[in-house]
Amino acid sequence: MTVAGQQMQIVIVGGGVGGLEVASKLGRRWRGRPGRPAITLVDRESAHVWKPMLHTIAAGTRDISQQQTLYLAQARDAGFTYQPGQLCGLDRDNREIMLAAQHAPDGRLLLPPRRLKYDRLVLAIGSRANDFGTPGVAEHCFYIDSRQQAEAFNQEIRLRVLQALGHDVPLMIAIVGGGATGVELAAELVQLAESMSAYGVPGLASRLRITLVEAGPRLLAAFPEDISSATRERLEAIGIRVLLGTQVRAATADGLALSDGTLLPASLKVWAAGVKGPDSFADLGGLETTANNQLRVLPTLQTTRDPHIYAMGDCASLVPAGADRPLPPTAQVAHQQAKYLIRSLPRALQDKPVGEFAYRDLGALVSLADYDAFGSLGQFGLFNGLTFRGRLAQFSHVMLYRSHQSRIHGFWRGGMLWLVDRLNSLLRAPIRLD
């Protein structure tokens, strides 16, 4: 596939669930074919971590070195090119993306600003938590939207554990956001405290004070009400304080100022509420965006103002026919859209007709560490909306990750990675101790 005798360039920005699947699948499909399109994956980080697992990296209940996929290694194995960089601009007239300069932590210039040409551009940058302009959040709260942020939080909580034990004071943690990320992180932190007691750190569990703050009337608003209620009961049973219908007015060094005028004391604060696209999307080449910086797309996942640019996953906003709201920003949606692009993009490059993306709600899962798990089936079929919990839900949650590994690495290698994880679980500590 060439343009005027030149190799066609497909650039994918974002190596998350959807972007990495598209790059890996198409790279393997086209590897070695004459006139194949060149695929370039751009990401500001050096490695991929499955986003629904970031809370376990943040808590230290999983080792990041075992769960990350290096982009350079994946590019070699799957037949695409990796370019480190962060999108900062778009030149639609010349079909070029602009990448910001990259600097070392000490300020040294590593890579200068660059431009990359594309014939087709796929934007799959994902999303971040939305602080809605709440004062003090950026200065005093941690986010866990990326691998680097999860790692930074994990380093901080290990320091705070030492301080709490050394000074014999409580470790007070406040998590804002009662969605899956906030709920799962709270449970993982409790498991961290209990596991550390087996490694010579007695008393941490009794010093840990975790408060989960949710502005809405219930946790897990996207789940059925029985799961929301059962999740709250289970969290409270393992010692987590849950505040519903509570808005945060500001974040300070000492805690969270709540809308009722009280201060919730917290030495560690995590913001896991809301969803918005990257700030760079607010004015990206004149493309149409939502108030939350998500790109509006057509049912073919093409942006509304440029058929050569696609958007998928959390950074895209698609309202299905007959629906009154966009698709949710979940890994399930990103995977289904990746699967659609893997089929449709090669046809579009040959000017063949493509169908429209159709989302199928397969349900949702939430895991409370080793304490419990809950799931619901999608709104279709014989078991329409059925909810379940316990071991079946935990196994189903594990299989989501293993399926993702299989898609990006292939069936056999994905299976070997599962085996390695199982062996490591028998040989290595269940929490990060370094």
Beta strands, then each sheet from edge to edge (+ up, - down):
strand 1: 2-3
strand 2: 6-7
strand 3: 9-13
strand 4: 38-43
strand 5: 47-48
strand 6: 69-70
strand 7: 81-84
strand 8: 87-91
strand 9: 96-99
strand 10: 102-103
strand 11: 109-111
strand 12: 114-117
strand 13: 120-123
strand 14: 171-176
strand 15: 208-213
strand 16: 241-243
strand 17: 248-251
strand 18: 255-258
strand 19: 263-265
strand 20: 268-271
strand 21: 295-296
strand 22: 302-303
strand 23: 306-311
strand 24: 316-317
strand 25: 364-368
strand 26: 372-376
strand 27: 387-389
sheet 1: 1+ 2-
sheet 2: 7+ 4+ 3+ 13+ 23+ 22-
sheet 3: 5+ 6-
sheet 4: 8+ 9- 12+
sheet 5: 10+ 11-
sheet 6: 16+ 15+ 14+ 20+
sheet 7: 17+ 18- 19+
sheet 8: 21+ 24+
sheet 9: 25+ 26- 27+
end
